[in-house]
Amino acid sequence: MSTSATSIRVNDDTMWVELADGRTIGVPIAWFPRLLHAAPAQRQDYRISVTGCGLHWEDLDEDIPVEGLLAGRDDMTTQGHLSAA
């Protein structure tokens, strides 16, 4: 069973991630302020890592691990979270 991402859809409220094992994860984009405040075209300009374990938006400097989505983790760089320096 693989938890790698195969595709992403993002609308004004939700990011949907299709997984290789057939599941679809839906998370609110409010969890990720950079996506929330981005233009629709910027949200669509993503790259899935070669392994399928990471989602990346170059212009937004946003990286989201699929494992974090599965665990229900939001943006770890927002207030209330500590980020590695």
Phi and psi restraints in degrees (range 20) as a CNS / XPLOR table:
assign (resid 1 and name C) (resid 2 and name N)
       (resid 2 and name CA) (resid 2 and name C) 1.0 -114.4 20.0 2
assign (resid 2 and name N) (resid 2 and name CA)
       (resid 2 and name C) (resid 3 and name N) 1.0 136.4 20.0 2
assign (resid 2 and name C) (resid 3 and name N)
       (resid 3 and name CA) (resid 3 and name C) 1.0 -103.6 20.0 2
assign (resid 3 and name N) (resid 3 and name CA)
       (resid 3 and name C) (resid 4 and name N) 1.0 23.8 20.0 2
assign (resid 3 and name C) (resid 4 and name N)
       (resid 4 and name CA) (resid 4 and name C) 1.0 -80.8 20.0 2
assign (resid 4 and name N) (resid 4 and name CA)
       (resid 4 and name C) (resid 5 and name N) 1.0 147.0 20.0 2
assign (resid 4 and name C) (resid 5 and name N)
       (resid 5 and name CA) (resid 5 and name C) 1.0 -79.2 20.0 2
assign (resid 5 and name N) (resid 5 and name CA)
       (resid 5 and name C) (resid 6 and name N) 1.0 142.7 20.0 2
assign (resid 5 and name C) (resid 6 and name N)
       (resid 6 and name CA) (resid 6 and name C) 1.0 -114.7 20.0 2
assign (resid 6 and name N) (resid 6 and name CA)
       (resid 6 and name C) (resid 7 and name N) 1.0 -26.0 20.0 2
assign (resid 6 and name C) (resid 7 and name N)
       (resid 7 and name CA) (resid 7 and name C) 1.0 -161.3 20.0 2
assign (resid 7 and name N) (resid 7 and name CA)
       (resid 7 and name C) (resid 8 and name N) 1.0 164.0 20.0 2
assign (resid 7 and name C) (resid 8 and name N)
       (resid 8 and name CA) (resid 8 and name C) 1.0 -136.2 20.0 2
assign (resid 8 and name N) (resid 8 and name CA)
       (resid 8 and name C) (resid 9 and name N) 1.0 142.1 20.0 2
assign (resid 8 and name C) (resid 9 and name N)
       (resid 9 and name CA) (resid 9 and name C) 1.0 -128.5 20.0 2
assign (resid 9 and name N) (resid 9 and name CA)
       (resid 9 and name C) (resid 10 and name N) 1.0 135.6 20.0 2
assign (resid 9 and name C) (resid 10 and name N)
       (resid 10 and name CA) (resid 10 and name C) 1.0 -130.7 20.0 2
assign (resid 10 and name N) (resid 10 and name CA)
       (resid 10 and name C) (resid 11 and name N) 1.0 129.2 20.0 2
assign (resid 10 and name C) (resid 11 and name N)
       (resid 11 and name CA) (resid 11 and name C) 1.0 -118.8 20.0 2
assign (resid 11 and name N) (resid 11 and name CA)
       (resid 11 and name C) (resid 12 and name N) 1.0 -163.0 20.0 2
assign (resid 11 and name C) (resid 12 and name N)
       (resid 12 and name CA) (resid 12 and name C) 1.0 -69.4 20.0 2
assign (resid 12 and name N) (resid 12 and name CA)
       (resid 12 and name C) (resid 13 and name N) 1.0 -17.3 20.0 2
assign (resid 12 and name C) (resid 13 and name N)
       (resid 13 and name CA) (resid 13 and name C) 1.0 -120.5 20.0 2
assign (resid 13 and name N) (resid 13 and name CA)
       (resid 13 and name C) (resid 14 and name N) 1.0 -31.7 20.0 2
assign (resid 13 and name C) (resid 14 and name N)
       (resid 14 and name CA) (resid 14 and name C) 1.0 -137.0 20.0 2
assign (resid 14 and name N) (resid 14 and name CA)
       (resid 14 and name C) (resid 15 and name N) 1.0 144.8 20.0 2
assign (resid 14 and name C) (resid 15 and name N)
       (resid 15 and name CA) (resid 15 and name C) 1.0 -107.4 20.0 2
assign (resid 15 and name N) (resid 15 and name CA)
       (resid 15 and name C) (resid 16 and name N) 1.0 124.7 20.0 2
assign (resid 15 and name C) (resid 16 and name N)
       (resid 16 and name CA) (resid 16 and name C) 1.0 -107.4 20.0 2
assign (resid 16 and name N) (resid 16 and name CA)
       (resid 16 and name C) (resid 17 and name N) 1.0 126.4 20.0 2
assign (resid 16 and name C) (resid 17 and name N)
       (resid 17 and name CA) (resid 17 and name C) 1.0 -118.8 20.0 2
assign (resid 17 and name N) (resid 17 and name CA)
       (resid 17 and name C) (resid 18 and name N) 1.0 119.6 20.0 2
assign (resid 17 and name C) (resid 18 and name N)
       (resid 18 and name CA) (resid 18 and name C) 1.0 -85.3 20.0 2
assign (resid 18 and name N) (resid 18 and name CA)
       (resid 18 and name C) (resid 19 and name N) 1.0 132.0 20.0 2
assign (resid 18 and name C) (resid 19 and name N)
       (resid 19 and name CA) (resid 19 and name C) 1.0 -105.3 20.0 2
assign (resid 19 and name N) (resid 19 and name CA)
       (resid 19 and name C) (resid 20 and name N) 1.0 155.0 20.0 2
assign (resid 19 and name C) (resid 20 and name N)
       (resid 20 and name CA) (resid 20 and name C) 1.0 -62.3 20.0 2
assign (resid 20 and name N) (resid 20 and name CA)
       (resid 20 and name C) (resid 21 and name N) 1.0 -24.0 20.0 2
assign (resid 20 and name C) (resid 21 and name N)
       (resid 21 and name CA) (resid 21 and name C) 1.0 -86.2 20.0 2
assign (resid 21 and name N) (resid 21 and name CA)
       (resid 21 and name C) (resid 22 and name N) 1.0 5.1 20.0 2
assign (resid 21 and name C) (resid 22 and name N)
       (resid 22 and name CA) (resid 22 and name C) 1.0 99.2 20.0 2
assign (resid 22 and name N) (resid 22 and name CA)
       (resid 22 and name C) (resid 23 and name N) 1.0 -12.5 20.0 2
assign (resid 22 and name C) (resid 23 and name N)
       (resid 23 and name CA) (resid 23 and name C) 1.0 -78.2 20.0 2
assign (resid 23 and name N) (resid 23 and name CA)
       (resid 23 and name C) (resid 24 and name N) 1.0 157.7 20.0 2
assign (resid 23 and name C) (resid 24 and name N)
       (resid 24 and name CA) (resid 24 and name C) 1.0 -125.9 20.0 2
assign (resid 24 and name N) (resid 24 and name CA)
       (resid 24 and name C) (resid 25 and name N) 1.0 128.9 20.0 2
assign (resid 24 and name C) (resid 25 and name N)
       (resid 25 and name CA) (resid 25 and name C) 1.0 -104.3 20.0 2
assign (resid 25 and name N) (resid 25 and name CA)
       (resid 25 and name C) (resid 26 and name N) 1.0 133.0 20.0 2
assign (resid 25 and name C) (resid 26 and name N)
       (resid 26 and name CA) (resid 26 and name C) 1.0 -119.2 20.0 2
assign (resid 26 and name N) (resid 26 and name CA)
       (resid 26 and name C) (resid 27 and name N) 1.0 125.2 20.0 2
assign (resid 26 and name C) (resid 27 and name N)
       (resid 27 and name CA) (resid 27 and name C) 1.0 -131.4 20.0 2
assign (resid 27 and name N) (resid 27 and name CA)
       (resid 27 and name C) (resid 28 and name N) 1.0 146.9 20.0 2
assign (resid 27 and name C) (resid 28 and name N)
       (resid 28 and name CA) (resid 28 and name C) 1.0 -67.1 20.0 2
assign (resid 28 and name N) (resid 28 and name CA)
       (resid 28 and name C) (resid 29 and name N) 1.0 135.1 20.0 2
assign (resid 28 and name C) (resid 29 and name N)
       (resid 29 and name CA) (resid 29 and name C) 1.0 -71.3 20.0 2
assign (resid 29 and name N) (resid 29 and name CA)
       (resid 29 and name C) (resid 30 and name N) 1.0 -12.2 20.0 2
assign (resid 29 and name C) (resid 30 and name N)
       (resid 30 and name CA) (resid 30 and name C) 1.0 -60.5 20.0 2
assign (resid 30 and name N) (resid 30 and name CA)
       (resid 30 and name C) (resid 31 and name N) 1.0 -21.7 20.0 2
assign (resid 30 and name C) (resid 31 and name N)
       (resid 31 and name CA) (resid 31 and name C) 1.0 -66.1 20.0 2
assign (resid 31 and name N) (resid 31 and name CA)
       (resid 31 and name C) (resid 32 and name N) 1.0 -21.1 20.0 2
assign (resid 31 and name C) (resid 32 and name N)
       (resid 32 and name CA) (resid 32 and name C) 1.0 -127.3 20.0 2
assign (resid 32 and name N) (resid 32 and name CA)
       (resid 32 and name C) (resid 33 and name N) 1.0 87.8 20.0 2
assign (resid 32 and name C) (resid 33 and name N)
       (resid 33 and name CA) (resid 33 and name C) 1.0 -52.7 20.0 2
assign (resid 33 and name N) (resid 33 and name CA)
       (resid 33 and name C) (resid 34 and name N) 1.0 -34.3 20.0 2
assign (resid 33 and name C) (resid 34 and name N)
       (resid 34 and name CA) (resid 34 and name C) 1.0 -63.6 20.0 2
assign (resid 34 and name N) (resid 34 and name CA)
       (resid 34 and name C) (resid 35 and name N) 1.0 -39.3 20.0 2
assign (resid 34 and name C) (resid 35 and name N)
       (resid 35 and name CA) (resid 35 and name C) 1.0 -71.2 20.0 2
assign (resid 35 and name N) (resid 35 and name CA)
       (resid 35 and name C) (resid 36 and name N) 1.0 -41.1 20.0 2
assign (resid 35 and name C) (resid 36 and name N)
       (resid 36 and name CA) (resid 36 and name C) 1.0 -57.7 20.0 2
assign (resid 36 and name N) (resid 36 and name CA)
       (resid 36 and name C) (resid 37 and name N) 1.0 -42.4 20.0 2
assign (resid 36 and name C) (resid 37 and name N)
       (resid 37 and name CA) (resid 37 and name C) 1.0 -92.6 20.0 2
assign (resid 37 and name N) (resid 37 and name CA)
       (resid 37 and name C) (resid 38 and name N) 1.0 0.0 20.0 2
assign (resid 37 and name C) (resid 38 and name N)
       (resid 38 and name CA) (resid 38 and name C) 1.0 -80.1 20.0 2
assign (resid 38 and name N) (resid 38 and name CA)
       (resid 38 and name C) (resid 39 and name N) 1.0 156.3 20.0 2
assign (resid 38 and name C) (resid 39 and name N)
       (resid 39 and name CA) (resid 39 and name C) 1.0 -71.4 20.0 2
assign (resid 39 and name N) (resid 39 and name CA)
       (resid 39 and name C) (resid 40 and name N) 1.0 152.4 20.0 2
assign (resid 39 and name C) (resid 40 and name N)
       (resid 40 and name CA) (resid 40 and name C) 1.0 -52.1 20.0 2
assign (resid 40 and name N) (resid 40 and name CA)
       (resid 40 and name C) (resid 41 and name N) 1.0 -39.5 20.0 2
assign (resid 40 and name C) (resid 41 and name N)
       (resid 41 and name CA) (resid 41 and name C) 1.0 -64.6 20.0 2
assign (resid 41 and name N) (resid 41 and name CA)
       (resid 41 and name C) (resid 42 and name N) 1.0 -37.0 20.0 2
assign (resid 41 and name C) (resid 42 and name N)
       (resid 42 and name CA) (resid 42 and name C) 1.0 -67.0 20.0 2
assign (resid 42 and name N) (resid 42 and name CA)
       (resid 42 and name C) (resid 43 and name N) 1.0 -38.0 20.0 2
assign (resid 42 and name C) (resid 43 and name N)
       (resid 43 and name CA) (resid 43 and name C) 1.0 -63.6 20.0 2
assign (resid 43 and name N) (resid 43 and name CA)
       (resid 43 and name C) (resid 44 and name N) 1.0 -31.1 20.0 2
assign (resid 43 and name C) (resid 44 and name N)
       (resid 44 and name CA) (resid 44 and name C) 1.0 -83.2 20.0 2
assign (resid 44 and name N) (resid 44 and name CA)
       (resid 44 and name C) (resid 45 and name N) 1.0 -11.0 20.0 2
assign (resid 44 and name C) (resid 45 and name N)
       (resid 45 and name CA) (resid 45 and name C) 1.0 -93.3 20.0 2
assign (resid 45 and name N) (resid 45 and name CA)
       (resid 45 and name C) (resid 46 and name N) 1.0 70.4 20.0 2
assign (resid 45 and name C) (resid 46 and name N)
       (resid 46 and name CA) (resid 46 and name C) 1.0 -116.2 20.0 2
assign (resid 46 and name N) (resid 46 and name CA)
       (resid 46 and name C) (resid 47 and name N) 1.0 167.5 20.0 2
assign (resid 46 and name C) (resid 47 and name N)
       (resid 47 and name CA) (resid 47 and name C) 1.0 -136.0 20.0 2
assign (resid 47 and name N) (resid 47 and name CA)
       (resid 47 and name C) (resid 48 and name N) 1.0 135.7 20.0 2
assign (resid 47 and name C) (resid 48 and name N)
       (resid 48 and name CA) (resid 48 and name C) 1.0 -95.2 20.0 2
assign (resid 48 and name N) (resid 48 and name CA)
       (resid 48 and name C) (resid 49 and name N) 1.0 133.2 20.0 2
assign (resid 48 and name C) (resid 49 and name N)
       (resid 49 and name CA) (resid 49 and name C) 1.0 -60.2 20.0 2
assign (resid 49 and name N) (resid 49 and name CA)
       (resid 49 and name C) (resid 50 and name N) 1.0 161.0 20.0 2
assign (resid 49 and name C) (resid 50 and name N)
       (resid 50 and name CA) (resid 50 and name C) 1.0 -56.0 20.0 2
assign (resid 50 and name N) (resid 50 and name CA)
       (resid 50 and name C) (resid 51 and name N) 1.0 -37.3 20.0 2
assign (resid 50 and name C) (resid 51 and name N)
       (resid 51 and name CA) (resid 51 and name C) 1.0 -80.9 20.0 2
assign (resid 51 and name N) (resid 51 and name CA)
       (resid 51 and name C) (resid 52 and name N) 1.0 -15.2 20.0 2
assign (resid 51 and name C) (resid 52 and name N)
       (resid 52 and name CA) (resid 52 and name C) 1.0 82.1 20.0 2
assign (resid 52 and name N) (resid 52 and name CA)
       (resid 52 and name C) (resid 53 and name N) 1.0 5.1 20.0 2
assign (resid 52 and name C) (resid 53 and name N)
       (resid 53 and name CA) (resid 53 and name C) 1.0 -90.8 20.0 2
assign (resid 53 and name N) (resid 53 and name CA)
       (resid 53 and name C) (resid 54 and name N) 1.0 -8.9 20.0 2
assign (resid 53 and name C) (resid 54 and name N)
       (resid 54 and name CA) (resid 54 and name C) 1.0 -136.9 20.0 2
assign (resid 54 and name N) (resid 54 and name CA)
       (resid 54 and name C) (resid 55 and name N) 1.0 148.7 20.0 2
assign (resid 54 and name C) (resid 55 and name N)
       (resid 55 and name CA) (resid 55 and name C) 1.0 -117.0 20.0 2
assign (resid 55 and name N) (resid 55 and name CA)
       (resid 55 and name C) (resid 56 and name N) 1.0 135.1 20.0 2
assign (resid 55 and name C) (resid 56 and name N)
       (resid 56 and name CA) (resid 56 and name C) 1.0 -137.5 20.0 2
assign (resid 56 and name N) (resid 56 and name CA)
       (resid 56 and name C) (resid 57 and name N) 1.0 134.9 20.0 2
assign (resid 56 and name C) (resid 57 and name N)
       (resid 57 and name CA) (resid 57 and name C) 1.0 -118.4 20.0 2
assign (resid 57 and name N) (resid 57 and name CA)
       (resid 57 and name C) (resid 58 and name N) 1.0 100.5 20.0 2
assign (resid 57 and name C) (resid 58 and name N)
       (resid 58 and name CA) (resid 58 and name C) 1.0 -57.4 20.0 2
assign (resid 58 and name N) (resid 58 and name CA)
       (resid 58 and name C) (resid 59 and name N) 1.0 -52.3 20.0 2
assign (resid 58 and name C) (resid 59 and name N)
       (resid 59 and name CA) (resid 59 and name C) 1.0 -64.2 20.0 2
assign (resid 59 and name N) (resid 59 and name CA)
       (resid 59 and name C) (resid 60 and name N) 1.0 -25.3 20.0 2
assign (resid 59 and name C) (resid 60 and name N)
       (resid 60 and name CA) (resid 60 and name C) 1.0 -97.3 20.0 2
assign (resid 60 and name N) (resid 60 and name CA)
       (resid 60 and name C) (resid 61 and name N) 1.0 -6.4 20.0 2
assign (resid 60 and name C) (resid 61 and name N)
       (resid 61 and name CA) (resid 61 and name C) 1.0 53.8 20.0 2
assign (resid 61 and name N) (resid 61 and name CA)
       (resid 61 and name C) (resid 62 and name N) 1.0 45.8 20.0 2
assign (resid 61 and name C) (resid 62 and name N)
       (resid 62 and name CA) (resid 62 and name C) 1.0 -116.2 20.0 2
assign (resid 62 and name N) (resid 62 and name CA)
       (resid 62 and name C) (resid 63 and name N) 1.0 128.4 20.0 2
assign (resid 62 and name C) (resid 63 and name N)
       (resid 63 and name CA) (resid 63 and name C) 1.0 -128.5 20.0 2
assign (resid 63 and name N) (resid 63 and name CA)
       (resid 63 and name C) (resid 64 and name N) 1.0 127.0 20.0 2
assign (resid 63 and name C) (resid 64 and name N)
       (resid 64 and name CA) (resid 64 and name C) 1.0 -128.1 20.0 2
assign (resid 64 and name N) (resid 64 and name CA)
       (resid 64 and name C) (resid 65 and name N) 1.0 121.0 20.0 2
assign (resid 64 and name C) (resid 65 and name N)
       (resid 65 and name CA) (resid 65 and name C) 1.0 -80.2 20.0 2
assign (resid 65 and name N) (resid 65 and name CA)
       (resid 65 and name C) (resid 66 and name N) 1.0 136.7 20.0 2
assign (resid 65 and name C) (resid 66 and name N)
       (resid 66 and name CA) (resid 66 and name C) 1.0 -59.5 20.0 2
assign (resid 66 and name N) (resid 66 and name CA)
       (resid 66 and name C) (resid 67 and name N) 1.0 -38.7 20.0 2
assign (resid 66 and name C) (resid 67 and name N)
       (resid 67 and name CA) (resid 67 and name C) 1.0 -57.3 20.0 2
assign (resid 67 and name N) (resid 67 and name CA)
       (resid 67 and name C) (resid 68 and name N) 1.0 -38.8 20.0 2
assign (resid 67 and name C) (resid 68 and name N)
       (resid 68 and name CA) (resid 68 and name C) 1.0 -65.4 20.0 2
assign (resid 68 and name N) (resid 68 and name CA)
       (resid 68 and name C) (resid 69 and name N) 1.0 -39.1 20.0 2
assign (resid 68 and name C) (resid 69 and name N)
       (resid 69 and name CA) (resid 69 and name C) 1.0 -63.3 20.0 2
assign (resid 69 and name N) (resid 69 and name CA)
       (resid 69 and name C) (resid 70 and name N) 1.0 -42.8 20.0 2
assign (resid 69 and name C) (resid 70 and name N)
       (resid 70 and name CA) (resid 70 and name C) 1.0 -64.0 20.0 2
assign (resid 70 and name N) (resid 70 and name CA)
       (resid 70 and name C) (resid 71 and name N) 1.0 -30.6 20.0 2
assign (resid 70 and name C) (resid 71 and name N)
       (resid 71 and name CA) (resid 71 and name C) 1.0 -85.6 20.0 2
assign (resid 71 and name N) (resid 71 and name CA)
       (resid 71 and name C) (resid 72 and name N) 1.0 -5.1 20.0 2
assign (resid 71 and name C) (resid 72 and name N)
       (resid 72 and name CA) (resid 72 and name C) 1.0 79.8 20.0 2
assign (resid 72 and name N) (resid 72 and name CA)
       (resid 72 and name C) (resid 73 and name N) 1.0 23.4 20.0 2
assign (resid 72 and name C) (resid 73 and name N)
       (resid 73 and name CA) (resid 73 and name C) 1.0 -88.7 20.0 2
assign (resid 73 and name N) (resid 73 and name CA)
       (resid 73 and name C) (resid 74 and name N) 1.0 136.6 20.0 2
assign (resid 73 and name C) (resid 74 and name N)
       (resid 74 and name CA) (resid 74 and name C) 1.0 -92.8 20.0 2
assign (resid 74 and name N) (resid 74 and name CA)
       (resid 74 and name C) (resid 75 and name N) 1.0 -165.6 20.0 2
assign (resid 74 and name C) (resid 75 and name N)
       (resid 75 and name CA) (resid 75 and name C) 1.0 -62.2 20.0 2
assign (resid 75 and name N) (resid 75 and name CA)
       (resid 75 and name C) (resid 76 and name N) 1.0 113.5 20.0 2
assign (resid 75 and name C) (resid 76 and name N)
       (resid 76 and name CA) (resid 76 and name C) 1.0 -76.6 20.0 2
assign (resid 76 and name N) (resid 76 and name CA)
       (resid 76 and name C) (resid 77 and name N) 1.0 -3.6 20.0 2
assign (resid 76 and name C) (resid 77 and name N)
       (resid 77 and name CA) (resid 77 and name C) 1.0 -95.5 20.0 2
assign (resid 77 and name N) (resid 77 and name CA)
       (resid 77 and name C) (resid 78 and name N) 1.0 -3.8 20.0 2
assign (resid 77 and name C) (resid 78 and name N)
       (resid 78 and name CA) (resid 78 and name C) 1.0 -82.3 20.0 2
assign (resid 78 and name N) (resid 78 and name CA)
       (resid 78 and name C) (resid 79 and name N) 1.0 167.6 20.0 2
assign (resid 78 and name C) (resid 79 and name N)
       (resid 79 and name CA) (resid 79 and name C) 1.0 -51.5 20.0 2
assign (resid 79 and name N) (resid 79 and name CA)
       (resid 79 and name C) (resid 80 and name N) 1.0 137.4 20.0 2
assign (resid 79 and name C) (resid 80 and name N)
       (resid 80 and name CA) (resid 80 and name C) 1.0 96.7 20.0 2
assign (resid 80 and name N) (resid 80 and name CA)
       (resid 80 and name C) (resid 81 and name N) 1.0 -10.9 20.0 2
assign (resid 80 and name C) (resid 81 and name N)
       (resid 81 and name CA) (resid 81 and name C) 1.0 -115.5 20.0 2
assign (resid 81 and name N) (resid 81 and name CA)
       (resid 81 and name C) (resid 82 and name N) 1.0 149.2 20.0 2
assign (resid 81 and name C) (resid 82 and name N)
       (resid 82 and name CA) (resid 82 and name C) 1.0 -97.1 20.0 2
assign (resid 82 and name N) (resid 82 and name CA)
       (resid 82 and name C) (resid 83 and name N) 1.0 134.6 20.0 2
assign (resid 82 and name C) (resid 83 and name N)
       (resid 83 and name CA) (resid 83 and name C) 1.0 -110.4 20.0 2
assign (resid 83 and name N) (resid 83 and name CA)
       (resid 83 and name C) (resid 84 and name N) 1.0 150.6 20.0 2
assign (resid 83 and name C) (resid 84 and name N)
       (resid 84 and name CA) (resid 84 and name C) 1.0 -69.5 20.0 2
assign (resid 84 and name N) (resid 84 and name CA)
       (resid 84 and name C) (resid 85 and name N) 1.0 139.2 20.0 2
